[in-house]
Amino acid sequence: MDYERPFTIADVAASERRAKEEGHPYLIEVNGRPIGRIGLNQFRKRDRICSLYVFIGERDVWGKGYGTDAMMALLAHGFSRYELARVELWSLADNERAIRAYRHCGFEIDARLPERSFKDGRFHDRIVMSVSRQRLSEVFAAWKDSDAAAT
């Protein structure tokens, strides 16, 4: 993530207010335990595009598929409910874990933007990624099949 300092309760409250004003935020829960946030925002109605954000803050659940499940559910909902053509996001270029998860959900790299985020005393590139309605349809079918096989 592109954050430098710990969050205060006031920071979280302000972030939640902004998220509700600017889009559609959701809490990611596992067995009643909140583990992260996800949402759609920055809707561009004419272009039928919006942005997705996701954050899994509880490290003990990383790599267990909860982020993928949340993204797939929200993407399916977003494409259907808002008649989207494409959903986009950005990530720090060296956040390999996130980029792998996004690729798993059908996102493809559209661009690399050099030195767009200053973090840890240096500039970092950003990667812009997106998934189209058609691409999600293909990935979603495979994901549902693998999920059904796992249960």
VMD Tcl script that builds the backbone (N, CA, C; Angstrom):
set m [mol new atoms 453]
animate dup $m
set s [atomselect $m all]
$s set {name element resname resid chain x y z} {
  {N N MET 1 A 0.845 -1.182 0.000}
  {CA C MET 1 A 0.000 0.000 0.000}
  {C C MET 1 A 0.879 1.229 0.000}
  {N N ASP 2 A 0.275 2.321 -0.295}
  {CA C ASP 2 A 1.009 3.576 -0.409}
  {C C ASP 2 A 0.804 4.429 0.844}
  {N N TYR 3 A 0.923 3.794 2.011}
  {CA C TYR 3 A 0.755 4.504 3.268}
  {C C TYR 3 A 2.076 4.525 4.011}
  {N N GLU 4 A 2.324 5.627 4.715}
  {CA C GLU 4 A 3.594 5.783 5.421}
  {C C GLU 4 A 3.460 5.722 6.937}
  {N N ARG 5 A 2.298 6.058 7.456}
  {CA C ARG 5 A 2.193 6.165 8.905}
  {C C ARG 5 A 1.026 5.333 9.419}
  {N N PRO 6 A 1.033 5.008 10.700}
  {CA C PRO 6 A -0.091 4.261 11.286}
  {C C PRO 6 A -1.375 5.092 11.230}
  {N N PHE 7 A -2.502 4.404 11.213}
  {CA C PHE 7 A -3.806 5.059 11.200}
  {C C PHE 7 A -4.288 5.323 12.617}
  {N N THR 8 A -4.896 6.483 12.816}
  {CA C THR 8 A -5.588 6.752 14.072}
  {C C THR 8 A -7.068 6.440 13.853}
  {N N ILE 9 A -7.831 6.403 14.908}
  {CA C ILE 9 A -9.277 6.202 14.789}
  {C C ILE 9 A -9.887 7.334 13.956}
  {N N ALA 10 A -9.408 8.561 14.145}
  {CA C ALA 10 A -9.911 9.697 13.362}
  {C C ALA 10 A -9.599 9.512 11.880}
  {N N ASP 11 A -8.402 8.979 11.554}
  {CA C ASP 11 A -8.044 8.703 10.156}
  {C C ASP 11 A -9.010 7.696 9.534}
  {N N VAL 12 A -9.299 6.638 10.276}
  {CA C VAL 12 A -10.191 5.600 9.777}
  {C C VAL 12 A -11.596 6.160 9.569}
  {N N ALA 13 A -12.084 6.950 10.516}
  {CA C ALA 13 A -13.417 7.552 10.398}
  {C C ALA 13 A -13.490 8.480 9.176}
  {N N ALA 14 A -12.463 9.292 8.976}
  {CA C ALA 14 A -12.439 10.197 7.820}
  {C C ALA 14 A -12.377 9.404 6.521}
  {N N SER 15 A -11.603 8.343 6.503}
  {CA C SER 15 A -11.494 7.501 5.318}
  {C C SER 15 A -12.833 6.840 4.995}
  {N N GLU 16 A -13.536 6.374 6.006}
  {CA C GLU 16 A -14.846 5.752 5.804}
  {C C GLU 16 A -15.865 6.760 5.267}
  {N N ARG 17 A -15.848 7.978 5.801}
  {CA C ARG 17 A -16.754 9.020 5.300}
  {C C ARG 17 A -16.493 9.287 3.833}
  {N N ARG 18 A -15.212 9.456 3.485}
  {CA C ARG 18 A -14.833 9.708 2.087}
  {C C ARG 18 A -15.249 8.549 1.186}
  {N N ALA 19 A -15.013 7.327 1.644}
  {CA C ALA 19 A -15.348 6.149 0.849}
  {C C ALA 19 A -16.842 6.099 0.537}
  {N N LYS 20 A -17.676 6.432 1.522}
  {CA C LYS 20 A -19.128 6.424 1.311}
  {C C LYS 20 A -19.575 7.554 0.394}
  {N N GLU 21 A -18.921 8.704 0.483}
  {CA C GLU 21 A -19.268 9.840 -0.376}
  {C C GLU 21 A -18.845 9.589 -1.825}
  {N N GLU 22 A -17.713 8.916 -2.007}
  {CA C GLU 22 A -17.118 8.782 -3.333}
  {C C GLU 22 A -17.444 7.472 -4.041}
  {N N GLY 23 A -18.051 6.515 -3.352}
  {CA C GLY 23 A -18.276 5.235 -4.018}
  {C C GLY 23 A -19.036 4.257 -3.164}
  {N N HIS 24 A -18.654 2.999 -3.296}
  {CA C HIS 24 A -19.350 1.908 -2.638}
  {C C HIS 24 A -18.334 1.058 -1.869}
  {N N PRO 25 A -18.143 1.362 -0.577}
  {CA C PRO 25 A -17.174 0.618 0.234}
  {C C PRO 25 A -17.821 -0.597 0.917}
  {N N TYR 26 A -16.993 -1.603 1.141}
  {CA C TYR 26 A -17.442 -2.803 1.835}
  {C C TYR 26 A -16.346 -3.254 2.795}
  {N N LEU 27 A -16.773 -3.935 3.827}
  {CA C LEU 27 A -15.865 -4.533 4.793}
  {C C LEU 27 A -15.685 -5.995 4.395}
  {N N ILE 28 A -14.466 -6.497 4.466}
  {CA C ILE 28 A -14.208 -7.913 4.222}
  {C C ILE 28 A -14.126 -8.580 5.583}
  {N N GLU 29 A -14.986 -9.567 5.812}
  {CA C GLU 29 A -15.032 -10.277 7.086}
  {C C GLU 29 A -14.814 -11.768 6.872}
  {N N VAL 30 A -14.185 -12.394 7.848}
  {CA C VAL 30 A -14.035 -13.844 7.875}
  {C C VAL 30 A -14.517 -14.307 9.246}
  {N N ASN 31 A -15.567 -15.098 9.253}
  {CA C ASN 31 A -16.158 -15.583 10.507}
  {C C ASN 31 A -16.450 -14.443 11.475}
  {N N GLY 32 A -16.991 -13.343 10.958}
  {CA C GLY 32 A -17.351 -12.197 11.773}
  {C C GLY 32 A -16.201 -11.279 12.135}
  {N N ARG 33 A -14.998 -11.610 11.725}
  {CA C ARG 33 A -13.809 -10.808 12.026}
  {C C ARG 33 A -13.471 -9.923 10.828}
  {N N PRO 34 A -13.444 -8.601 11.013}
  {CA C PRO 34 A -13.058 -7.732 9.897}
  {C C PRO 34 A -11.567 -7.891 9.588}
  {N N ILE 35 A -11.262 -8.155 8.315}
  {CA C ILE 35 A -9.859 -8.337 7.918}
  {C C ILE 35 A -9.406 -7.321 6.882}
  {N N GLY 36 A -10.349 -6.580 6.314}
  {CA C GLY 36 A -9.949 -5.619 5.293}
  {C C GLY 36 A -11.117 -4.831 4.729}
  {N N ARG 37 A -10.777 -4.059 3.688}
  {CA C ARG 37 A -11.766 -3.205 3.018}
  {C C ARG 37 A -11.648 -3.402 1.515}
  {N N ILE 38 A -12.752 -3.172 0.843}
  {CA C ILE 38 A -12.784 -3.238 -0.606}
  {C C ILE 38 A -13.868 -2.292 -1.077}
  {N N GLY 39 A -13.731 -1.772 -2.281}
  {CA C GLY 39 A -14.782 -0.904 -2.784}
  {C C GLY 39 A -14.558 -0.481 -4.216}
  {N N LEU 40 A -15.583 0.133 -4.732}
  {CA C LEU 40 A -15.543 0.732 -6.066}
  {C C LEU 40 A -15.732 2.233 -5.895}
  {N N ASN 41 A -14.959 3.014 -6.652}
  {CA C ASN 41 A -15.093 4.466 -6.606}
  {C C ASN 41 A -14.629 5.054 -7.935}
  {N N GLN 42 A -14.552 6.354 -7.996}
  {CA C GLN 42 A -14.106 7.075 -9.195}
  {C C GLN 42 A -14.878 6.622 -10.437}
  {N N PHE 43 A -16.195 6.583 -10.320}
  {CA C PHE 43 A -17.037 6.174 -11.445}
  {C C PHE 43 A -16.985 7.211 -12.560}
  {N N ARG 44 A -16.763 6.750 -13.759}
  {CA C ARG 44 A -16.821 7.587 -14.956}
  {C C ARG 44 A -17.952 7.022 -15.818}
  {N N LYS 45 A -19.142 7.533 -15.563}
  {CA C LYS 45 A -20.362 6.966 -16.142}
  {C C LYS 45 A -20.313 6.906 -17.669}
  {N N ARG 46 A -19.874 7.967 -18.304}
  {CA C ARG 46 A -19.833 7.999 -19.771}
  {C C ARG 46 A -18.955 6.885 -20.324}
  {N N ASP 47 A -17.819 6.645 -19.660}
  {CA C ASP 47 A -16.861 5.639 -20.127}
  {C C ASP 47 A -17.166 4.240 -19.597}
  {N N ARG 48 A -18.128 4.156 -18.644}
  {CA C ARG 48 A -18.498 2.892 -18.000}
  {C C ARG 48 A -17.292 2.230 -17.340}
  {N N ILE 49 A -16.511 3.062 -16.630}
  {CA C ILE 49 A -15.308 2.612 -15.929}
  {C C ILE 49 A -15.364 3.110 -14.490}
  {N N CYS 50 A -14.828 2.320 -13.584}
  {CA C CYS 50 A -14.627 2.774 -12.209}
  {C C CYS 50 A -13.332 2.161 -11.699}
  {N N SER 51 A -12.953 2.560 -10.504}
  {CA C SER 51 A -11.742 2.039 -9.872}
  {C C SER 51 A -12.109 1.098 -8.735}
  {N N LEU 52 A -11.238 0.144 -8.500}
  {CA C LEU 52 A -11.383 -0.796 -7.405}
  {C C LEU 52 A -10.228 -0.584 -6.435}
  {N N TYR 53 A -10.521 -0.689 -5.144}
  {CA C TYR 53 A -9.456 -0.705 -4.144}
  {C C TYR 53 A -9.722 -1.865 -3.206}
  {N N VAL 54 A -8.652 -2.429 -2.692}
  {CA C VAL 54 A -8.776 -3.538 -1.751}
  {C C VAL 54 A -7.587 -3.482 -0.806}
  {N N PHE 55 A -7.843 -3.815 0.445}
  {CA C PHE 55 A -6.798 -3.813 1.459}
  {C C PHE 55 A -7.106 -4.915 2.459}
  {N N ILE 56 A -6.199 -5.867 2.585}
  {CA C ILE 56 A -6.307 -6.896 3.624}
  {C C ILE 56 A -5.282 -6.522 4.687}
  {N N GLY 57 A -5.764 -6.059 5.828}
  {CA C GLY 57 A -4.880 -5.529 6.854}
  {C C GLY 57 A -4.376 -6.544 7.858}
  {N N GLU 58 A -5.009 -7.702 7.905}
  {CA C GLU 58 A -4.623 -8.727 8.873}
  {C C GLU 58 A -3.664 -9.713 8.207}
  {N N ARG 59 A -2.399 -9.605 8.531}
  {CA C ARG 59 A -1.364 -10.407 7.860}
  {C C ARG 59 A -1.540 -11.914 8.050}
  {N N ASP 60 A -2.152 -12.329 9.141}
  {CA C ASP 60 A -2.296 -13.771 9.367}
  {C C ASP 60 A -3.258 -14.434 8.377}
  {N N VAL 61 A -4.019 -13.655 7.626}
  {CA C VAL 61 A -4.929 -14.238 6.627}
  {C C VAL 61 A -4.451 -14.012 5.194}
  {N N TRP 62 A -3.295 -13.383 5.036}
  {CA C TRP 62 A -2.747 -13.198 3.689}
  {C C TRP 62 A -2.511 -14.570 3.044}
  {N N GLY 63 A -2.741 -14.628 1.761}
  {CA C GLY 63 A -2.465 -15.849 1.010}
  {C C GLY 63 A -3.512 -16.939 1.158}
  {N N LYS 64 A -4.636 -16.636 1.788}
  {CA C LYS 64 A -5.678 -17.648 1.994}
  {C C LYS 64 A -6.840 -17.500 1.011}
  {N N GLY 65 A -6.743 -16.540 0.090}
  {CA C GLY 65 A -7.773 -16.399 -0.939}
  {C C GLY 65 A -8.911 -15.463 -0.595}
  {N N TYR 66 A -8.899 -14.853 0.579}
  {CA C TYR 66 A -10.009 -13.972 0.952}
  {C C TYR 66 A -10.077 -12.724 0.076}
  {N N GLY 67 A -8.932 -12.162 -0.249}
  {CA C GLY 67 A -8.903 -10.990 -1.126}
  {C C GLY 67 A -9.415 -11.332 -2.511}
  {N N THR 68 A -8.993 -12.480 -3.036}
  {CA C THR 68 A -9.466 -12.928 -4.349}
  {C C THR 68 A -10.969 -13.129 -4.327}
  {N N ASP 69 A -11.479 -13.813 -3.308}
  {CA C ASP 69 A -12.920 -14.032 -3.206}
  {C C ASP 69 A -13.680 -12.703 -3.161}
  {N N ALA 70 A -13.177 -11.769 -2.362}
  {CA C ALA 70 A -13.840 -10.461 -2.246}
  {C C ALA 70 A -13.800 -9.706 -3.576}
  {N N MET 71 A -12.631 -9.732 -4.239}
  {CA C MET 71 A -12.535 -9.038 -5.526}
  {C C MET 71 A -13.447 -9.658 -6.567}
  {N N MET 72 A -13.470 -10.986 -6.649}
  {CA C MET 72 A -14.313 -11.636 -7.654}
  {C C MET 72 A -15.791 -11.324 -7.398}
  {N N ALA 73 A -16.208 -11.365 -6.152}
  {CA C ALA 73 A -17.610 -11.063 -5.827}
  {C C ALA 73 A -17.947 -9.613 -6.164}
  {N N LEU 74 A -17.070 -8.684 -5.793}
  {CA C LEU 74 A -17.347 -7.275 -6.055}
  {C C LEU 74 A -17.281 -6.962 -7.549}
  {N N LEU 75 A -16.338 -7.548 -8.257}
  {CA C LEU 75 A -16.257 -7.324 -9.704}
  {C C LEU 75 A -17.516 -7.841 -10.401}
  {N N ALA 76 A -17.962 -9.035 -10.050}
  {CA C ALA 76 A -19.184 -9.581 -10.652}
  {C C ALA 76 A -20.363 -8.658 -10.369}
  {N N HIS 77 A -20.472 -8.219 -9.130}
  {CA C HIS 77 A -21.549 -7.298 -8.741}
  {C C HIS 77 A -21.433 -5.972 -9.505}
  {N N GLY 78 A -20.234 -5.403 -9.542}
  {CA C GLY 78 A -20.031 -4.108 -10.190}
  {C C GLY 78 A -20.326 -4.139 -11.670}
  {N N PHE 79 A -19.828 -5.154 -12.366}
  {CA C PHE 79 A -20.086 -5.239 -13.804}
  {C C PHE 79 A -21.572 -5.402 -14.077}
  {N N SER 80 A -22.247 -6.168 -13.261}
  {CA C SER 80 A -23.675 -6.403 -13.456}
  {C C SER 80 A -24.522 -5.186 -13.060}
  {N N ARG 81 A -24.317 -4.692 -11.872}
  {CA C ARG 81 A -25.176 -3.618 -11.328}
  {C C ARG 81 A -24.964 -2.284 -12.008}
  {N N TYR 82 A -23.714 -1.949 -12.339}
  {CA C TYR 82 A -23.410 -0.624 -12.881}
  {C C TYR 82 A -23.127 -0.653 -14.378}
  {N N GLU 83 A -23.338 -1.812 -14.991}
  {CA C GLU 83 A -23.132 -1.963 -16.440}
  {C C GLU 83 A -21.773 -1.429 -16.879}
  {N N LEU 84 A -20.766 -1.821 -16.139}
  {CA C LEU 84 A -19.409 -1.368 -16.418}
  {C C LEU 84 A -18.828 -2.086 -17.632}
  {N N ALA 85 A -17.914 -1.409 -18.304}
  {CA C ALA 85 A -17.146 -2.023 -19.387}
  {C C ALA 85 A -15.770 -2.442 -18.883}
  {N N ARG 86 A -15.272 -1.727 -17.865}
  {CA C ARG 86 A -13.915 -1.973 -17.383}
  {C C ARG 86 A -13.797 -1.468 -15.947}
  {N N VAL 87 A -12.974 -2.166 -15.158}
  {CA C VAL 87 A -12.626 -1.732 -13.804}
  {C C VAL 87 A -11.112 -1.612 -13.771}
  {N N GLU 88 A -10.634 -0.533 -13.161}
  {CA C GLU 88 A -9.192 -0.295 -13.124}
  {C C GLU 88 A -8.715 -0.112 -11.686}
  {N N LEU 89 A -7.393 -0.180 -11.518}
  {CA C LEU 89 A -6.775 0.054 -10.218}
  {C C LEU 89 A -5.319 0.411 -10.451}
  {N N TRP 90 A -4.650 0.794 -9.387}
  {CA C TRP 90 A -3.198 0.982 -9.474}
  {C C TRP 90 A -2.561 0.374 -8.242}
  {N N SER 91 A -1.288 0.049 -8.383}
  {CA C SER 91 A -0.512 -0.537 -7.297}
  {C C SER 91 A 0.912 -0.024 -7.392}
  {N N LEU 92 A 1.599 -0.022 -6.275}
  {CA C LEU 92 A 3.038 0.214 -6.339}
  {C C LEU 92 A 3.646 -0.935 -7.146}
  {N N ALA 93 A 4.571 -0.606 -8.031}
  {CA C ALA 93 A 5.113 -1.596 -8.960}
  {C C ALA 93 A 5.853 -2.732 -8.269}
  {N N ASP 94 A 6.383 -2.485 -7.082}
  {CA C ASP 94 A 7.117 -3.551 -6.402}
  {C C ASP 94 A 6.247 -4.359 -5.432}
  {N N ASN 95 A 4.945 -4.145 -5.467}
  {CA C ASN 95 A 4.020 -4.907 -4.621}
  {C C ASN 95 A 3.612 -6.185 -5.380}
  {N N GLU 96 A 4.552 -7.105 -5.452}
  {CA C GLU 96 A 4.359 -8.312 -6.249}
  {C C GLU 96 A 3.183 -9.162 -5.767}
  {N N ARG 97 A 2.973 -9.229 -4.469}
  {CA C ARG 97 A 1.860 -10.016 -3.924}
  {C C ARG 97 A 0.524 -9.475 -4.444}
  {N N ALA 98 A 0.349 -8.172 -4.398}
  {CA C ALA 98 A -0.899 -7.575 -4.871}
  {C C ALA 98 A -1.060 -7.779 -6.378}
  {N N ILE 99 A 0.001 -7.560 -7.127}
  {CA C ILE 99 A -0.081 -7.695 -8.582}
  {C C ILE 99 A -0.437 -9.132 -8.962}
  {N N ARG 100 A 0.112 -10.125 -8.271}
  {CA C ARG 100 A -0.264 -11.531 -8.525}
  {C C ARG 100 A -1.751 -11.740 -8.253}
  {N N ALA 101 A -2.247 -11.188 -7.153}
  {CA C ALA 101 A -3.668 -11.341 -6.813}
  {C C ALA 101 A -4.549 -10.675 -7.870}
  {N N TYR 102 A -4.163 -9.486 -8.315}
  {CA C TYR 102 A -4.951 -8.795 -9.334}
  {C C TYR 102 A -4.955 -9.582 -10.638}
  {N N ARG 103 A -3.798 -10.110 -11.023}
  {CA C ARG 103 A -3.727 -10.926 -12.249}
  {C C ARG 103 A -4.630 -12.157 -12.121}
  {N N HIS 104 A -4.656 -12.748 -10.941}
  {CA C HIS 104 A -5.493 -13.921 -10.691}
  {C C HIS 104 A -6.971 -13.596 -10.928}
  {N N CYS 105 A -7.345 -12.346 -10.722}
  {CA C CYS 105 A -8.725 -11.902 -10.932}
  {C C CYS 105 A -8.946 -11.340 -12.339}
  {N N GLY 106 A -7.972 -11.503 -13.210}
  {CA C GLY 106 A -8.150 -11.095 -14.601}
  {C C GLY 106 A -7.579 -9.748 -14.972}
  {N N PHE 107 A -7.055 -9.010 -13.998}
  {CA C PHE 107 A -6.478 -7.703 -14.301}
  {C C PHE 107 A -5.207 -7.880 -15.129}
  {N N GLU 108 A -5.021 -6.968 -16.066}
  {CA C GLU 108 A -3.824 -6.949 -16.890}
  {C C GLU 108 A -3.169 -5.584 -16.766}
  {N N ILE 109 A -1.855 -5.548 -16.920}
  {CA C ILE 109 A -1.120 -4.284 -16.797}
  {C C ILE 109 A -1.372 -3.433 -18.033}
  {N N ASP 110 A -1.810 -2.206 -17.792}
  {CA C ASP 110 A -2.032 -1.233 -18.860}
  {C C ASP 110 A -0.847 -0.295 -19.012}
  {N N ALA 111 A -0.220 0.056 -17.898}
  {CA C ALA 111 A 0.868 1.043 -17.966}
  {C C ALA 111 A 1.720 0.991 -16.710}
  {N N ARG 112 A 2.929 1.447 -16.855}
  {CA C ARG 112 A 3.837 1.648 -15.723}
  {C C ARG 112 A 4.138 3.144 -15.684}
  {N N LEU 113 A 3.831 3.774 -14.556}
  {CA C LEU 113 A 4.035 5.204 -14.389}
  {C C LEU 113 A 5.250 5.418 -13.500}
  {N N PRO 114 A 6.332 5.950 -14.049}
  {CA C PRO 114 A 7.571 6.066 -13.270}
  {C C PRO 114 A 7.487 7.110 -12.159}
  {N N GLU 115 A 8.038 6.734 -11.016}
  {CA C GLU 115 A 8.244 7.631 -9.877}
  {C C GLU 115 A 7.003 8.437 -9.491}
  {N N ARG 116 A 5.882 7.733 -9.259}
  {CA C ARG 116 A 4.636 8.411 -8.916}
  {C C ARG 116 A 4.321 8.439 -7.434}
  {N N SER 117 A 5.019 7.634 -6.641}
  {CA C SER 117 A 4.760 7.603 -5.200}
  {C C SER 117 A 6.074 7.694 -4.441}
  {N N PHE 118 A 6.112 8.604 -3.460}
  {CA C PHE 118 A 7.301 8.751 -2.618}
  {C C PHE 118 A 7.051 8.003 -1.318}
  {N N LYS 119 A 7.854 6.981 -1.066}
  {CA C LYS 119 A 7.666 6.140 0.116}
  {C C LYS 119 A 9.021 5.609 0.557}
  {N N ASP 120 A 9.215 5.529 1.858}
  {CA C ASP 120 A 10.456 4.997 2.422}
  {C C ASP 120 A 11.688 5.727 1.884}
  {N N GLY 121 A 11.556 7.032 1.701}
  {CA C GLY 121 A 12.694 7.854 1.302}
  {C C GLY 121 A 13.068 7.823 -0.168}
  {N N ARG 122 A 12.206 7.214 -1.004}
  {CA C ARG 122 A 12.513 7.188 -2.436}
  {C C ARG 122 A 11.228 7.113 -3.260}
  {N N PHE 123 A 11.358 7.397 -4.531}
  {CA C PHE 123 A 10.216 7.315 -5.429}
  {C C PHE 123 A 10.022 5.884 -5.916}
  {N N HIS 124 A 8.748 5.523 -6.109}
  {CA C HIS 124 A 8.379 4.196 -6.605}
  {C C HIS 124 A 7.490 4.359 -7.828}
  {N N ASP 125 A 7.612 3.430 -8.749}
  {CA C ASP 125 A 6.724 3.402 -9.909}
  {C C ASP 125 A 5.360 2.873 -9.485}
  {N N ARG 126 A 4.348 3.234 -10.268}
  {CA C ARG 126 A 3.016 2.669 -10.107}
  {C C ARG 126 A 2.688 1.836 -11.347}
  {N N ILE 127 A 1.915 0.800 -11.132}
  {CA C ILE 127 A 1.387 -0.020 -12.212}
  {C C ILE 127 A -0.114 0.251 -12.275}
  {N N VAL 128 A -0.621 0.552 -13.470}
  {CA C VAL 128 A -2.052 0.704 -13.694}
  {C C VAL 128 A -2.536 -0.585 -14.348}
  {N N MET 129 A -3.589 -1.150 -13.788}
  {CA C MET 129 A -4.135 -2.405 -14.297}
  {C C MET 129 A -5.634 -2.255 -14.507}
  {N N SER 130 A -6.181 -3.087 -15.389}
  {CA C SER 130 A -7.630 -3.088 -15.568}
  {C C SER 130 A -8.102 -4.463 -16.020}
  {N N VAL 131 A -9.394 -4.683 -15.859}
  {CA C VAL 131 A -10.043 -5.904 -16.325}
  {C C VAL 131 A -11.311 -5.496 -17.059}
  {N N SER 132 A -11.525 -6.080 -18.225}
  {CA C SER 132 A -12.731 -5.805 -19.003}
  {C C SER 132 A -13.845 -6.761 -18.600}
  {N N ARG 133 A -15.041 -6.443 -19.005}
  {CA C ARG 133 A -16.195 -7.305 -18.742}
  {C C ARG 133 A -15.957 -8.703 -19.326}
  {N N GLN 134 A -15.480 -8.758 -20.566}
  {CA C GLN 134 A -15.241 -10.051 -21.221}
  {C C GLN 134 A -14.176 -10.860 -20.487}
  {N N ARG 135 A -13.072 -10.214 -20.134}
  {CA C ARG 135 A -11.989 -10.921 -19.444}
  {C C ARG 135 A -12.467 -11.447 -18.097}
  {N N LEU 136 A -13.230 -10.628 -17.353}
  {CA C LEU 136 A -13.740 -11.097 -16.065}
  {C C LEU 136 A -14.653 -12.294 -16.254}
  {N N SER 137 A -15.468 -12.278 -17.283}
  {CA C SER 137 A -16.374 -13.389 -17.551}
  {C C SER 137 A -15.593 -14.694 -17.700}
  {N N GLU 138 A -14.493 -14.651 -18.431}
  {CA C GLU 138 A -13.649 -15.836 -18.622}
  {C C GLU 138 A -13.022 -16.289 -17.308}
  {N N VAL 139 A -12.446 -15.348 -16.585}
  {CA C VAL 139 A -11.763 -15.672 -15.329}
  {C C VAL 139 A -12.758 -16.121 -14.265}
  {N N PHE 140 A -13.924 -15.496 -14.234}
  {CA C PHE 140 A -14.934 -15.819 -13.235}
  {C C PHE 140 A -15.419 -17.259 -13.395}
  {N N ALA 141 A -15.635 -17.682 -14.636}
  {CA C ALA 141 A -16.091 -19.058 -14.884}
  {C C ALA 141 A -15.060 -20.061 -14.366}
  {N N ALA 142 A -13.799 -19.820 -14.643}
  {CA C ALA 142 A -12.733 -20.717 -14.167}
  {C C ALA 142 A -12.636 -20.686 -12.644}
  {N N TRP 143 A -12.793 -19.495 -12.048}
  {CA C TRP 143 A -12.710 -19.345 -10.594}
  {C C TRP 143 A -13.866 -20.115 -9.933}
  {N N LYS 144 A -15.075 -19.987 -10.475}
  {CA C LYS 144 A -16.225 -20.704 -9.894}
  {C C LYS 144 A -16.032 -22.214 -9.991}
  {N N ASP 145 A -15.489 -22.682 -11.128}
  {CA C ASP 145 A -15.233 -24.108 -11.289}
  {C C ASP 145 A -14.216 -24.604 -10.271}
  {N N SER 146 A -13.140 -23.832 -10.073}
  {CA C SER 146 A -12.098 -24.256 -9.123}
  {C C SER 146 A -12.617 -24.176 -7.689}
  {N N ASP 147 A -13.470 -23.186 -7.409}
  {CA C ASP 147 A -14.052 -23.044 -6.071}
  {C C ASP 147 A -14.995 -24.206 -5.783}
  {N N ALA 148 A -15.775 -24.608 -6.778}
  {CA C ALA 148 A -16.700 -25.734 -6.604}
  {C C ALA 148 A -15.916 -27.022 -6.404}
  {N N ALA 149 A -14.805 -27.166 -7.118}
  {CA C ALA 149 A -13.989 -28.379 -6.988}
  {C C ALA 149 A -13.324 -28.454 -5.617}
  {N N ALA 150 A -13.032 -27.284 -5.018}
  {CA C ALA 150 A -12.338 -27.245 -3.725}
  {C C ALA 150 A -13.284 -27.570 -2.563}
  {N N THR 151 A -14.580 -27.405 -2.782}
  {CA C THR 151 A -15.524 -27.654 -1.669}
  {C C THR 151 A -16.153 -29.020 -1.728}
}
mol reanalyze $m
mol bondsrecalc $m
mol representation Tube
mol addrep $m
